[in-house]
């Protein structure tokens, strides 16, 4: 029996347990929307495709499953591209299904097609950042392609894929047997584990090391290996530093959690990693910001420090630093093996690092003391440290936080404790403005019983405020805390530090600081909006916003001050070579 491709696609998504499809309509994908109308799958309708891809990204992170985006061709596909690229750089599994021009019009430049260099080739726009991009040329090939798309998105190092479907193929019929055969196709590709010999070598090396440090990245969260990591850390008594994406893999109040390294890391944290005799990198790519632009003897000191590195992606092993022991493996399976071997070789665990634990506690006290004045300041506009401290005090330990860029990313990484693994969603690789506000929608859909708060700057929130319409339509109770400094604050600080101007980075009207009233904008969308008028008011309004269990925007005026930093960033040397300004602190 033959059925429409669009009908069988939706049936297939249902069979995979897909709950939501994020997207925006267009004349190339309405055949799929018509079928979704008959399905238990909910279509999350947005007003801009970047919202769809960021929301899908947030959903995949919080649900720990592959998300689905439905896009139109041309401007729809390019609008979504930023969010898809963001997901790609953070290794988030996502299947993007895009309508395309009718296959019989290739070469005629039909409506909205991009064909400047090749006919019917708009799908190639995604090639630089997705794991693979397919164009479906025949309806009978579609079942196999959609199966492969999900399989590839989830296998190895996860990431987005694109399936571009000419609109006429959605409306063609294909034999049901083609889809029925997918039941017998490979559903799960088992990821590689760590062999016993390598596990023994790693455990013995770390046991004999004088100053070992574990360096955890986002791969630990992606492989859902947080509990296995904690077990290994506690048995071997090894401190854990982490990248931005690795924040929360071990609770920030754990006695062996050191903190985030790199440019926005502190001297104490960077000293632990650069003075280690062995560093055990797990699920990390040693990115520029986390590694202080790879400057020698700032955050790391390779090859004096010996590196052990496990990652699912073989291209990351040795990419930025020389490796003494390198292994390609899924982190969860690798840590299961390491825990088994560690308990065999050292059944009573390792008794060490008691002094370091005391030093970590003293460091935390000193950090709190260094920011205490700002945390308790009644100044208004508010000090950013107080905003973060008040949010942390109000939220439950297992609340989900989404961030954007600036204080809400770098300051959060440095000063905001995360207690539940996987509960902080941040745009690490692409550092995309506008991610946090939209990702919060997906996170709340994935975790409806958890509190979800988006910490976002006014620049980021202003990118796509129409996401509030989606929140209203779908009744998604997210709280957005707009940290409003009337500026692109990080870039303003950079420009002032090196060029003594903030031209093009501050929002002004007639020479005076200017900001939209985001609380009133929220009300225009039918969302509760509160413009905070004093520091004392903020905590009370945040508690009320969480309690009301509906979408709420809190517009909080914030001082444009720098995130304190002890690391280095190469761009400082590029802007001001041979100058003391090359090492100034920036926001």
N, C-alpha and C positions, 0 to 999 in steps of 0.2 A: 504494500500500500504506500502511495506517495503522499507526502505532506509538504507544506511550505517550509523553506529553510528557516524563516523567522520563527515559525511555530515550534519547530524541532529544536532550535537554539534555546528558546525559553525553557522547554521541557528538559533539555540537557542541563541548563543552569540550575533548575530545580533539583535535579538528581544529584548535583554536587553540593546541595545544601546552601546555595547562595540565597541570602536574605534580602540584600539590597543591591540595586544597580544605581550608580551615581551618574548623572548626565544632563544633557540638554537636547531638546528636539531639533530636528532639521528635516528637510524633505527626503534625505537619504536614509534616515533611520526610523521613520514613523511606522514602517511595517513591524519592526521589533516592538515599538511602544504599544501598538495595537494588541500584540500578543501578551505583553506584560500586563495589560489591563485585565486579562483573564487569569492572571497568575497570582499566587500568594507572595511572590517576590514584590517588594516595594520599590518603586522608582523614585529616587530622591532627586527632585526637579530643582535645578539651580538657575541663577540668572547670568552666570558666566562660567565657562568651562574650566577655568583655573580653580574655581571653588569645587567643582566636581572631582578633579584629580587630587586636590589637597584633602578633601573630605574622605575620599576613598583611601588615600594614604593613611590618614588618621585611623580609619576603621581597621585597615589591615594590621596596623601596629597594635592597636588595643585588643582586637579580636584574635590576632595571631593566625589569620587566615588570608587567603588571596582575595583581593577586592576586585570589583568589576566596574569599569567606566564605559558608558555608551556615548559616543561623540558623532557629530556631523562632520562633513568634509571641510576643507578649506579653512575658514576662520575658526570653525569649531575645533578642528584638529590642532591648529596653531595656538589657540587660546589655552587648550588643555596641556600643551607641551611643557610649560614651565613646571606644572605640578607633577607631570610624569617624569621629567628629568630629575626633579627633587627626590622622588621615590627611587629612581634608579641609583642615584649617588648614595642613598642610605640603604640600599639593598632591600626594598620593600616589594613583595610580590603583588603584581597587579596585571590584570588582563584588560587592555583597552580594545573595545570593539568599535570600529568607526565605519560609518557609511561612506561610500565613494561614488564617483560619477558612474553612470551606466556604462557597462563594459563595451557596448556597441558604439559609444561615442568617443572612445579613445582617439586622440589625434584631431578632434574637432574643437577642442577647447570649450567644453560645455560649462554651464553656469558654476562658478565658484571653484573651478579646478585650478590647481597650480601645475603648470606644464611648461615652464620656460625652457627647460633643458631636455625633457623627455615626456612622452605621452603617458598618461595614466600612472604617473610616478610620484604622486603627492605623499604616499606612504613612506617614501624614502627620507622625508623630513625627520622622522623619528630614528633613523638608523644609527646616528652617533651615540644614542643613550639607552635605547631599549636592548634587551638581550637578543631579540630577533623581531623583525617586522615581516609579516606575511601579507601578500595581496592575493585574494581568492580569485582565481581566474575561471574556475568551473564549479558549479554548485555541488557536484558529486565529490569534490575534494574538501568541501567545508567541514564535514564531520571530523575527518582526520586532523585537519588543521586546528580546529578549536580544542581538540583533546591535547594535541602537542603543545598548544599555547599554554594551557594550564600546567601541564607537566613541566615545561621549561621554566615558567615563572617561579615554580616552587622548588625546583631541583638545584643542587649545588649552591652557589651564592644566589639567593633569591633576587628578583627584580622584575620590572615591568616588561611586557611584550605587547605588540600591536597586531591586531587582525583587521585589515582593511577590506571591506566587503562592498563591491559595486552594488548599488541599490537594486538593480534588476535581479541579482542573485538572491537577495533576501526574499524576493517574490516568486522565485522559481520553486518547483517541487523536486524533492529528492526522496528516494526510497527509504522508508523507515528503517530498513535493515541496515543501512549505512550507519545510523546512529545506534541501533541495537548492538552492533558489533563493538561499540565503545565500552560496553559492560565488561568485555573480555580483554580490553586493552590495559596496558600498564597504568595503574592508578597512582601508585606511590613508588618513587625511586629511592631506595635506601641509600643514605649518605655514608661515606667512608668512616670507619672507626680507626682507633689507634692500635697498632699491633703491640703485643706484650713486650717485645724486646725494646721498642722505642719508649714505651711507658716506663719500663724499669730504668732506662737510662735517664729519662727526665726526672723521675722521682729521686733517684740516687744523687744526681747532680744538684738538685735543689736542697736535698737533705744535707749535703756536704758543703753547700755554699755558706759563706760567712754573712753576707748581706743580701739575701734574695728578695726580690720584689716581684709580685704579680702585677702585670699591666693589662687591664681588662678593657675591651672595646665593645661596640654595639653588637658584634657577632655573638656575644654571650646571650644577649636578649633575643636575637633572632633565632637562635637554636634552643631557646627556652632552657638554658643550662644554669640558671642562677642558683638553684638549690645545690646542684652538683659542685659548682664553684665554691659556695659557702662551706660545704662539707670538706672540700680539699683544703681550703684556706685554714679552717679551724684545726684539721688534723695535722697539717704540716706547719702551722703557726707562722704564716708568711703574710706580710702586709700587702694591701691591695691599693694601687693607684689606678686611675682610670682616665680614659678620654672623655670628651664631652658626651659622645654617644654611649659610653659605658657607664654614665652616671646612674646610680641606683641598682647596679648589678648586685652590690652588697649594700645594705642599708647604711645611710650616712652616719648613724650612731653606733655602728658595729665597732668594737674596739680595734679592729685591724684595718678599717677603712682610712686611707690616707687622704684621698681627695683627687681633684681634677688637675692634671698637669698642663704645661704649655704656657702660651702667652698670657692667658688669664688665670693660670695657676699661681700659687704663692711660692716664695722662696723655700719654705719648709717642704712643700710637696715636691717641687722640682729637685731639691737636694736629695730626697729619698731615691728618686729614680736615677739621677746622674751619678750617685755614689754607690749604687748597687753593684755587687760583683757579678750577679746573674739577674737578668730581667726575663721574666716569663710572660711573653706577649700572647694573649688569647683573644682571638676575634677582633683584631685591630689592624688598621692599615698605616698607623703612625702618620696621621695627617699633619699638615703644616702647622695649624694653630695649636694642636696638641703637643707638637714637638718643637715649639719655638723656632719655626722655620728651619728646623734641622741644624741649627747652629750647634757647634761642638761645645760640650761642657756647660750647657744652659739647662736643658731638661734631661738630655741623655748624653752619655759619654762613651759611645761605641767607637772602636772595638775594645777599649779598655774594659768596659762592661761587656760581658758575654750574653748573647741573646739566644733564647729559646723561643720559637715562634710557631704557634699552631693557628691555622686559618683554613676555611673551606675553599678559599680561592688560591690556587697555586701561584698566581701572578703577584700576590701580595707578599709571599715569602721572599725576603731579601730585596724587595723593591727599593726601600729607602735605607735599610741598615743591614750590615753583614750578619749572617745567622750561623750560630754554631750547631744548633739542632733545629731543623725545620721539619714540620709535618703537615700534610694536607689531611684534614679530618673535620667532621662535624664536631662542634665543641661539646655538645651534650654527650655524644658517644665517647669522645676522647676523655672527658673528665670522669665518666663512669669507669673507664679502664684505669685512669690514673688513681682514682680512689681505691679501686680494688687492689692495685699493686702497692699503693702506699700503706694500706692496712695489713697487707701480707708482710711487707718489709719492715714496717715500723708499727706494730700492733698497738703500741701505747701512745702513738703520735710523737710529735717533736716538742720538746720543752725548751723554748727559747723566746726571745723578743719581748720579755716582760718590761725591760727598760723602754723599748720602743713604744709599747702600748701606753706607758706613762707619758712619754714624749708626745704621742698623738693627742692624749687628753689635754695636756698642757697647751699644745698648739691650738686646739679648738677653743680653749678658754681665752688664749691671747687674740685669736681672730675675732671672737665675740667682743672682747674688750676694745679692739681697734675700731670696731664699727658701732660700738655702743652709743656713742654720742649721736650718730645719725639715725640709728634704730629707734632711739627714744625722742628724737627731735619733734617738736610741735610745729616746725616751720611749714609754711604753705606758700607756694607749691611744695609738695611733700618731697622729702629726701627719698631717693630710690631704695635705700637700705630699709627704711621704715615700711615702705609699701610691701617689700618682699617679706619682711618679718611679720607684719600683720597678717598677710595672706597665709603664711605657714602656720601661724598660731590658730587661725580660724579653721583651716582645713583638717579633715580626718587624715590619718596616716596613709590610707589607701586611695586618696583622691587622685584623679588624673589631671596632670598639668600639661598644657600645650604652650609652647613658646614660639617666638619669632626671631628677631635679631636685635642686638643692642643689649641694654640692661636685662631684658627679660630672657635672654639666652646666656650671655656671658656672666652677668651677675648671678643668675640662677645657678649656673654651673659652679660658681665659686662659693656662694653664700647660702643657697636655699637647700636645706636638707630634703632628700628624697628617701623614703623609708620602704617603699614597695617596689620591687623590681618591675621594670616595664611600664611604670606609671608616669614617666616623663617623656613627652613626644616633642622632639626638637629637630629643626632642619639642619643637620650637621654638615653634610657634604656640599649642599648648594646654598645654604644660608639664605633661604628665600623669604623676602618680606611678603606677608599675606598668608604664609603657611599656617601659623598658629590658630588664627581665628576660624579658618575653614576646617582644619584638621580636628578641631574640637567637636564639630558636628558629627564627624565619623566616629570619634572616640566615644561620644555619648551614646550613639546608636549601638556601638559594639558592647558598651558596658553601661546599660541603662540604670543599674542600681548603684553606680558609683557617682560621686560628685566630680564634675568636670569643669575646670576653670581654665580659661585662656588668658595668659599674661602676654600682652601685645602692645607695641608702641602705637602712637597715633599715625605714624607713617605707614605701618603695616596694616592697621585696621582700616585706614582710608583707602587701601588698595581695592578692596571688594566688600564694602558694607552691605551690598545686596544679599549677602549670605543670611542676613537677618530675616529676609522674606522666607527663605527656606526653613529657618528655625521656627518661624510662626506656622507655616503651612504643615510642617511635619511634627510640630509640638516637641521640639528638641530643647530641653531645659539646660542650656549652657550659660555660664556666667563669664562675660568678657570684662576683664580689667584692663582698660586702656590707659597705659602709662604715658601720659600726654605731656611731652616737653616741647611741643610746637616746633619740631625739628626732626631731621634725619640725624639724630644726635651723635652716633658713632662717626659718621663722615664729617659732621661739623667739627668734632674734636680733632680729627686727623688734619683737616684743612687748616684749622687755627694753629695747631702745633707746628706745622711745617711751612705754612704760607701766610700766617698772620691775618687770615680772613676766613669768614664763614659763608662766602658768597655761594648762593644756590643750594644751601643746606638748611637754612632756617625759613620757617613759614612766617611771612610778614604781610601787613597791609598798611600802606602809607607810613612805612618805616617802623611800625609797631608790631610786636609779636601777635600772631593771628592763629586761631584754631577754630575749626568748625565745632559746634556744640554737638558732640556725639550722643549725648543723652537725648537731645531733641530729635536728632536723626533717628535714633532707636525708636522713639515714640511714633515717628512717622511711619515706621514699618509695623507698628503694633506691638513693639517690645517695650518692656519696662526699662526706662532710662533714668539714671541718677547722676547728676553732676555734683561731685564731691566738692564741698566748700571749705573744709578744714581737715587737718590731719586726724583730729579726734573723731570725726564723723565716719571715716573710711571703714574701720573695723566693724562698726555697728551695721553699716549698710551692706557690707559683704556678708555678714551673718544672715541678714534679712534676705538677701538675694539668693543664698543657698537654700534657705528654708522655704521660700515661696515655690520652688520647683517649677520654674518657668524661665524662658530666656530673659536675661537681664544684662544691661550694659552699664558699667560703672566708669564714668569719665573722670579720671584722677589726674589733676595737674601735678606735674613732676618737675623737679629741677634738672636742668641739663648738666649733669656732672659725670666725670669719668668713672668707669669701673676700674678700681685699683688693680695694678698688674705688676708682676715681678719678672715676667718672661720677656722674650724678644720676638719681634716680627720683622721680617725682611723688608717689608714695604717702607718701614721707617728709614732704612739705609738707602732705599731707592729715592725717596723724597728728599732726604737731606744727607747726602753722602759727606763723610769727613766732617761731621758736625755733631755737637753735643745733642742737637735736636733729634738725631737718629735713634735715640733711646728714650725718648720721653714717653710718659704714660698717656694713653689716649682712651676715650670713652669706650 
